[in-house]
């Protein structure tokens, strides 16, 4: 065992009860094999030499398997925990940065608002109207808990919080903002928010509407605590075994999902490299994952901010209560295992080790077949070999199943969480769209122009300039347009083309859309067109957000509307790809309740096509997530699904209903036909149904069916991976050659034939557990490729029955069947003589000359 693995076992094994149980079971069986080996030595005869050799191989195999299995389980469980908390840590900072990016656009736009700038410049003195305008903004953009206007000296001119006692500020952000041509981002204690330990404020200077002179400052105060609470509440693990944190550049906690556990202001250890090292904090050892922002639209977030998740090691590996829920079709289980080398190399190594030991035990039983009648001393040893071999196989199966469920469970949790994050990102993004259209509909210039009975070219040019400025700040829209109460578009931008593009001016919006906008009751209401192709988006599908523009003197009178065309294709694609975070063999989709694809990372399923998905997924409740193992595009895959539940008031209490489902598939590999006619459990022979002293057969699986070969005709079994493919000739059913080496004997090469092809007429697929049974007939050896080994039981004549063609003078492949388990299990007996005759009739190929020379 590698030093690193041993060290990792020493650290983590005490916290993994299920792995400790597996280790104890392995050690008990290892001890039993040692006892059998000792018994064989005490009953030493010439015939026991091969048994002793087999025992030594088995014990050595057990030593290796015990180390491999324990190390693999420990490694896999640690890796799974780190991946899970790492994904959450990455998403914490990702969600925050995406949200704050929108704030940088907001402050840049609102700081140029004509009415607000005129008030700060002293051009009008109506604080009630200005405060009403700021409240209208906050009612749309509910992420702000305070908005302030200050003059150049830091004196407070207006704010929306009536209960605040702030009169002004001497905070350095005042001077910094006045000297900056762009926004200023501040996160710390400030005299502008005296009741808060720290505040996140976006400030920008305001200019005189006529002279362009700097006259004051706008401050947008982000509701940081409520926002972080929402993120933690939505994405923290339900059992609350881990803690989600947001850290500053000094690794200091600025937001904590559980402040009693990890308080604000605490400096915590970080792990940006993904190390498995345990880290101490507050007297406990933690696994930790830390991620810095990757940025969004070029915005990196506040400098040095990091997302982090910490989980105490003593609870990190507690067995999941829903572990038994991974119930799979046996065919899917078998098929998935054929891809173990790809999706879980440790699992593949364990399977190989288990198969090796099973083959050694099987070979030992074959070697001693027929001896028990005249070597009574060996009878107890042989019975022990048989019994312990069965127990070993059961343990291998259980241990492999545990590792298998660990891997699958991790994938299921990961895809489900990714889908949950994706719908959250979508709702958060589209929430901003609903805000934008409603706020821009209140722009005074738009209201005056649409209310005018005689609109001049100058007025249209003015509002076109306003739309262009807005669009330059909010590039998630390809077009922002304004239309009158008849639905005719009078002004528009188009970021999809360079230069001035008025291709839609003079055209009309749809009748249904116009009626929906005209019927909007208040300035808080909005309308969204269904996701469908539209000429306003180059005939591609998207959402268009509409709000009514009202008469400046009569808010009940609608004089037109504003439409904002969301750039759905790149924005949704960026969400999906960002959520997947470069994970290989993974695809993601946004679909509606009918399965229509809204966005996709799969080029074979473009937007507008349908995703064939189970109806249960389409009818999941809002906010519900689920996961399952399924088949997708001819591949085994884990599937995670989540249905949108809205964000803040968006899709929750604002009257808008548009459910979106995020679906994530992680592929494990192509479907492989594994016709498991009988399960491994059903193929276990009952002890009282096996007649000790009867005729012995070597049994094996082909397509899930049991076949038997008289044990005296079998020499041994070798791994299918040892076959050397040969391209000579076209002899049907021949798969290659195999080298046989025995102590004090020259190397021998034999031909290997596909027994599955002989049974079904179709070639077998060489899999990880394929075996070659070497049989002998008249001093000539050949290999028979089978799917898997079974055992070497004995049956008396009363359980063996001729088949209808068993007495055919020309012979038949299956002349007899064995009725095992009191007739509940049929085992087909192969006629090796018939196989040899058939192969000779087909001109069994001779050995290549170079191999004959090598064998000699």
WOWOKA-V354935 format. One record per residue. N is the residue number from 1. SS is DSSP state (h for helix, s for strand, l for the rest). Layout:
{{N;SS} {N;SS}}
This chain:
{{1;l} {2;l} {3;h} {4;h} {5;h} {6;h} {7;h} {8;h} {9;h} {10;h} {11;h} {12;h} {13;h} {14;h} {15;h} {16;l} {17;h} {18;h} {19;h} {20;h} {21;h} {22;h} {23;h} {24;h} {25;h} {26;h} {27;h} {28;h} {29;h} {30;h} {31;h} {32;h} {33;h} {34;h} {35;h} {36;h} {37;h} {38;h} {39;h} {40;h} {41;h} {42;h} {43;l} {44;l} {45;l} {46;h} {47;h} {48;h} {49;h} {50;h} {51;h} {52;h} {53;h} {54;h} {55;h} {56;h} {57;h} {58;h} {59;h} {60;h} {61;h} {62;h} {63;h} {64;h} {65;h} {66;h} {67;h} {68;h} {69;h} {70;h} {71;h} {72;h} {73;h} {74;h} {75;h} {76;h} {77;h} {78;h} {79;h} {80;h} {81;h} {82;h} {83;h} {84;h} {85;h} {86;h} {87;h} {88;h} {89;h} {90;h} {91;h} {92;h} {93;h} {94;h} {95;h} {96;h} {97;h} {98;h} {99;h} {100;h} {101;h} {102;h} {103;h} {104;h} {105;h} {106;h} {107;h} {108;h} {109;h} {110;h} {111;l} {112;l} {113;l} {114;h} {115;h} {116;h} {117;h} {118;h} {119;h} {120;h} {121;l} {122;l} {123;l} {124;l} {125;l} {126;l} {127;h} {128;h} {129;h} {130;h} {131;h} {132;h} {133;h} {134;h} {135;h} {136;h} {137;h} {138;h} {139;h} {140;h} {141;l} {142;l} {143;l} {144;s} {145;s} {146;s} {147;s} {148;s} {149;s} {150;s} {151;s} {152;l} {153;l} {154;l} {155;s} {156;s} {157;s} {158;s} {159;s} {160;l} {161;l} {162;l} {163;l} {164;l} {165;l} {166;l} {167;l} {168;s} {169;l} {170;l} {171;l} {172;h} {173;h} {174;h} {175;h} {176;h} {177;h} {178;h} {179;l} {180;l} {181;l} {182;l} {183;l} {184;s} {185;s} {186;s} {187;s} {188;s} {189;l} {190;l} {191;h} {192;h} {193;h} {194;l} {195;l} {196;l} {197;l} {198;l} {199;s} {200;s} {201;s} {202;s} {203;s} {204;s} {205;s} {206;s} {207;s} {208;l} {209;l} {210;l} {211;l} {212;l} {213;l} {214;s} {215;s} {216;s} {217;s} {218;s} {219;s} {220;s} {221;s} {222;s} {223;l} {224;h} {225;h} {226;h} {227;h} {228;h} {229;h} {230;h} {231;h} {232;h} {233;h} {234;h} {235;h} {236;l} {237;l} {238;l} {239;l} {240;l} {241;l} {242;s} {243;s} {244;s} {245;s} {246;s} {247;s} {248;l} {249;l} {250;l} {251;l} {252;s} {253;s} {254;s} {255;s} {256;s} {257;l} {258;l} {259;l} {260;l} {261;l} {262;l} {263;l} {264;l} {265;l} {266;l} {267;s} {268;l} {269;l} {270;l} {271;l} {272;l} {273;l} {274;l} {275;l} {276;l} {277;l} {278;l} {279;s} {280;s} {281;s} {282;l} {283;l} {284;s} {285;s} {286;s} {287;s} {288;s} {289;s} {290;s} {291;s} {292;s} {293;l} {294;l} {295;l} {296;s} {297;l} {298;l} {299;s} {300;l} {301;l} {302;l} {303;l} {304;l} {305;l} {306;s} {307;s} {308;s} {309;s} {310;s} {311;s} {312;s} {313;h} {314;h} {315;h} {316;h} {317;l} {318;l} {319;l} {320;l} {321;l} {322;l} {323;h} {324;h} {325;h} {326;l} {327;l} {328;l} {329;l} {330;h} {331;h} {332;h} {333;h} {334;h} {335;h} {336;h} {337;h} {338;l} {339;l} {340;h} {341;h} {342;h} {343;h} {344;l} {345;h} {346;h} {347;h} {348;h} {349;h} {350;h} {351;h} {352;h} {353;h} {354;h} {355;h} {356;h} {357;h} {358;h} {359;h} {360;h} {361;h} {362;h} {363;h} {364;h} {365;h} {366;h} {367;h} {368;l} {369;l} {370;l} {371;l} {372;l} {373;l} {374;l} {375;l} {376;h} {377;h} {378;h} {379;h} {380;h} {381;h} {382;h} {383;h} {384;h} {385;h} {386;h} {387;h} {388;h} {389;h} {390;h} {391;h} {392;h} {393;h} {394;h} {395;h} {396;h} {397;h} {398;h} {399;h} {400;h} {401;h} {402;h} {403;h} {404;h} {405;h} {406;h} {407;h} {408;h} {409;h} {410;h} {411;h} {412;h} {413;h} {414;h} {415;h} {416;h} {417;h} {418;h} {419;h} {420;h} {421;h} {422;h} {423;h} {424;h} {425;h} {426;h} {427;h} {428;h} {429;h} {430;h} {431;h} {432;h} {433;h} {434;h} {435;h} {436;h} {437;h} {438;h} {439;h} {440;h} {441;l} {442;l} {443;l} {444;h} {445;h} {446;h} {447;h} {448;h} {449;h} {450;h} {451;h} {452;l} {453;l} {454;l} {455;l} {456;l} {457;h} {458;h} {459;h} {460;h} {461;h} {462;h} {463;h} {464;h} {465;h} {466;h} {467;h} {468;h} {469;h} {470;h} {471;h} {472;h} {473;h} {474;l} {475;l} {476;l} {477;s} {478;s} {479;s} {480;s} {481;s} {482;s} {483;s} {484;s} {485;l} {486;l} {487;l} {488;s} {489;s} {490;s} {491;s} {492;s} {493;l} {494;l} {495;l} {496;l} {497;l} {498;l} {499;l} {500;l} {501;l} {502;l} {503;l} {504;l} {505;l} {506;l} {507;l} {508;s} {509;l} {510;l} {511;h} {512;h} {513;h} {514;h} {515;h} {516;h} {517;h} {518;h} {519;l} {520;l} {521;l} {522;l} {523;l} {524;l} {525;l} {526;l} {527;s} {528;s} {529;l} {530;l} {531;l} {532;s} {533;s} {534;s} {535;h} {536;h} {537;h} {538;l} {539;l} {540;s} {541;s} {542;s} {543;l} {544;s} {545;s} {546;s} {547;s} {548;s} {549;s} {550;s} {551;l} {552;l} {553;l} {554;l} {555;l} {556;l} {557;l} {558;s} {559;s} {560;s} {561;s} {562;s} {563;s} {564;s} {565;s} {566;s} {567;l} {568;h} {569;h} {570;h} {571;h} {572;h} {573;h} {574;h} {575;h} {576;h} {577;h} {578;h} {579;h} {580;h} {581;l} {582;l} {583;l} {584;l} {585;l} {586;s} {587;s} {588;s} {589;s} {590;s} {591;s} {592;l} {593;l} {594;l} {595;l} {596;s} {597;s} {598;s} {599;s} {600;s} {601;l} {602;l} {603;l} {604;l} {605;l} {606;l} {607;l} {608;l} {609;l} {610;s} {611;l} {612;l} {613;l} {614;l} {615;h} {616;h} {617;h} {618;h} {619;l} {620;l} {621;l} {622;l} {623;l} {624;l} {625;s} {626;s} {627;s} {628;s} {629;s} {630;s} {631;s} {632;s} {633;l} {634;l} {635;s} {636;s} {637;s} {638;s} {639;s} {640;s} {641;s} {642;s} {643;s} {644;l} {645;l} {646;l} {647;s} {648;l} {649;l} {650;s} {651;l} {652;l} {653;l} {654;l} {655;l} {656;l} {657;l} {658;l} {659;l} {660;l} {661;s} {662;s} {663;s} {664;s} {665;s} {666;s} {667;s} {668;s} {669;s} {670;s} {671;l} {672;l} {673;l} {674;l} {675;l} {676;l} {677;l} {678;l} {679;l} {680;l} {681;l} {682;l} {683;l} {684;l} {685;l} {686;l} {687;h} {688;h} {689;h} {690;l} {691;l} {692;l} {693;l} {694;l} {695;s} {696;s} {697;s} {698;s} {699;s} {700;s} {701;s} {702;s} {703;l} {704;l} {705;s} {706;s} {707;s} {708;s} {709;s} {710;s} {711;h} {712;h} {713;h} {714;s} {715;s} {716;s} {717;s} {718;s} {719;s} {720;h} {721;h} {722;h} {723;l} {724;s} {725;l} {726;l} {727;l} {728;l} {729;l} {730;l} {731;l} {732;l} {733;l} {734;s} {735;s} {736;s} {737;s} {738;s} {739;s} {740;s} {741;l} {742;l} {743;l} {744;l} {745;l} {746;l} {747;l} {748;s} {749;s} {750;s} {751;s} {752;s} {753;s} {754;s} {755;h} {756;h} {757;h} {758;h} {759;h} {760;h} {761;l} {762;l} {763;l} {764;l} {765;l} {766;l} {767;l} {768;l} {769;l} {770;l} {771;s} {772;s} {773;s} {774;s} {775;s} {776;s} {777;s} {778;l} {779;l} {780;s} {781;s} {782;s} {783;s} {784;s} {785;s} {786;s} {787;l} {788;s} {789;s} {790;s} {791;s} {792;l} {793;l} {794;s} {795;s} {796;l} {797;h} {798;h} {799;h} {800;s} {801;s} {802;s} {803;l} {804;l} {805;l} {806;l} {807;l} {808;l} {809;l} {810;l} {811;l} {812;l} {813;l} {814;l} {815;l} {816;s} {817;s} {818;s} {819;s} {820;s} {821;l} {822;l} {823;l} {824;l} {825;s} {826;s} {827;s} {828;s} {829;s} {830;l} {831;l} {832;h} {833;h} {834;h} {835;h} {836;h} {837;h} {838;h} {839;h} {840;h} {841;h} {842;l} {843;l} {844;l} {845;l} {846;l} {847;l} {848;l} {849;h} {850;h} {851;h} {852;h} {853;h} {854;h} {855;h} {856;l}}
